[in-house]
Amino acid sequence: MIPTCVRIVLILSGSVAENEFKSRVFAHPVQLRWGECDPAGIIFYPTYFLWFDAAAWNMFAQVGYHAKRMRADHLAMPLVAVGCEFKHPAEQEDRAEVRSRIARWGGKSFVLAHEVVRVDGTLLAAGSETRVWGRYENGPGTPLKGQTIGEELKALFRDR
């Protein structure tokens, strides 16, 4: 079995399988700050996961599903799996962007593919997140139930 992070790397490199979603790519700028580094001045690995999360929320905000709307509509997209392959070390003050896309839609879940690319073009990391599209029964803190992902949501991310 191919690990998810390897499969996602193949997708991002241009080899899109037939069942993969042809998604718009969204860019989220980032800069490695002092507190995100280990004692050697190199990125502390959880930082990538923080960037992936921020990039995911950025994607949805760009198509109209910003945090306030999600809360008002009792919607959520909890993370159920995440993976990352570290390609090249990032150092303090490096500027980069997280390039994110929808790799696959399921019935009630979806997979995001992320690449972190430094401004000089160096691929720093490639990763994936699996999230569920859900709705709280009566707002945050009440039971959450997965919702079927409709074509109208998918269309917002489709590369035209």
N, C-alpha and C positions, 0 to 999 in steps of 0.2 A: 504494500500500500504506500502510495506517495504521500508524504506529510503535506498538510495544507499549505504551509509556507512555500514549499517547493512548487506546488501546483500553481499558486498565485504568482510566483516569480515567472513561470512560463507564460501565464496569461498577460502579465504586464509587459513582457518582452515582445509582444506582438503576435504570439501564437494563441489566438482566441478560438477555442473549441466551438463546435456548432451549438452546444447547449449554453454557452456563455452569453450573457447579456451584453449588447453593444452599447455601452454607457458613455455619457459625457464624462470628461475628466475634470475634476475640481481641484484647484490649487489653494493651499492654505500655507501662508508664509510663517516660518518659525526661525528663532535664533536661539542658539544654545547659551544659556545664562549660567553664571557661577554656581548657583544652587542646584543645577541639573547635572553637574559634573562630579566625578569621583575625585579622590585626592590627587590623582595624576593629571587632572584637567581634561579628562576624556569623558564623554557622555556616560552617565549612569543609566544603564539599560532601561529602567522603568520609564524614563523620559519619552522613549519612543511610544510607549503605550498611552501616555498622556497626550502626545501629539496625535496619535491615531484617533483617540476619542474626540479631541477638539476638531479634527478634520471631518469626522463623521457628522458632528453637530453642525459644522459649517456647511457641509453639503446640503443637509436638509433645510437649513435656514435659507440658503440661496434659491431653493425651489418653493419657498413659502411656508415651510414647516419649522419656523423658529421656536425657541423654547417656550415663549409665552403662549403661542398658539397650541403647541403640544399639551401644555398644562391645562389650558382652557378647554380643549377638546378631550381631555383625559387620556391622551395618547402617550405611549412610551415605546422605546426601542432598546430594551435591556440587552446587554452583552451576555452571550452564552459561551463563546469560545474566542480565543485570540491567539495569534502566532506571529513570530517575527524572525527573520533571518538577517543577521548583522553582516553587512558587506564590507564596510570601511569605517574606521573610528571617526567620530565627530569630536571636535575640540571646542573649548570655550570660545565664544563669540562667532562661531561658524553660523552663517546664514544659509537657510535651505527652504525648500517648500515640500509640503506633503501633498503628493498627487494622488487623489483618491477617485475611485470609481465603484460602481456596483458591478461585481463580478458575476453574481447569480441571484436570481429571485427564486424563492421556494413558495410554497403555499402560504405560510405564515412567518417565514424567516427569510433572511437575505444575507449575502456575503459581500463585504466590502474589501477591496484590494487597495493597499496603500504602498506607495514608494516615497522614500525620503531622499530627495536629491539636493545636494549642496549647490550653491550658485555657480560653481565651476563645472557642473554637470556630473560630478561624482555621485554614484548611487551609494548612499550610506546604509540604507536598510530597506527591506521589503517585507510587508506583513499583511495579515488579514484579520478581519473581525467577522464573526457570525452574530447577528442580532435577530431578535424576534420583534415583529410589529404587533403591538398590543394596546389594549385599552383597559384602564382602571374602571371598575364597576361604578364607583361614585367618587372618583378623584384619587390623587396620590394617597397611598396608605391603605387603600381598599384593595381587594383581590384584583389581580391583573390577569387578563385572559388574552391569548393570542388571537389576532384578527386576520382574516383573509386579506392578502395584498391584492388590491384592485389594479386594473389596467390604467386607471387615471393616475395613480401614484407612479407606476412604472414609466408612464409616458413622460413624466417630468424629468426623468434621468436619461431617457433614450438619446443617443447621439443621432443627430439629424443629418 
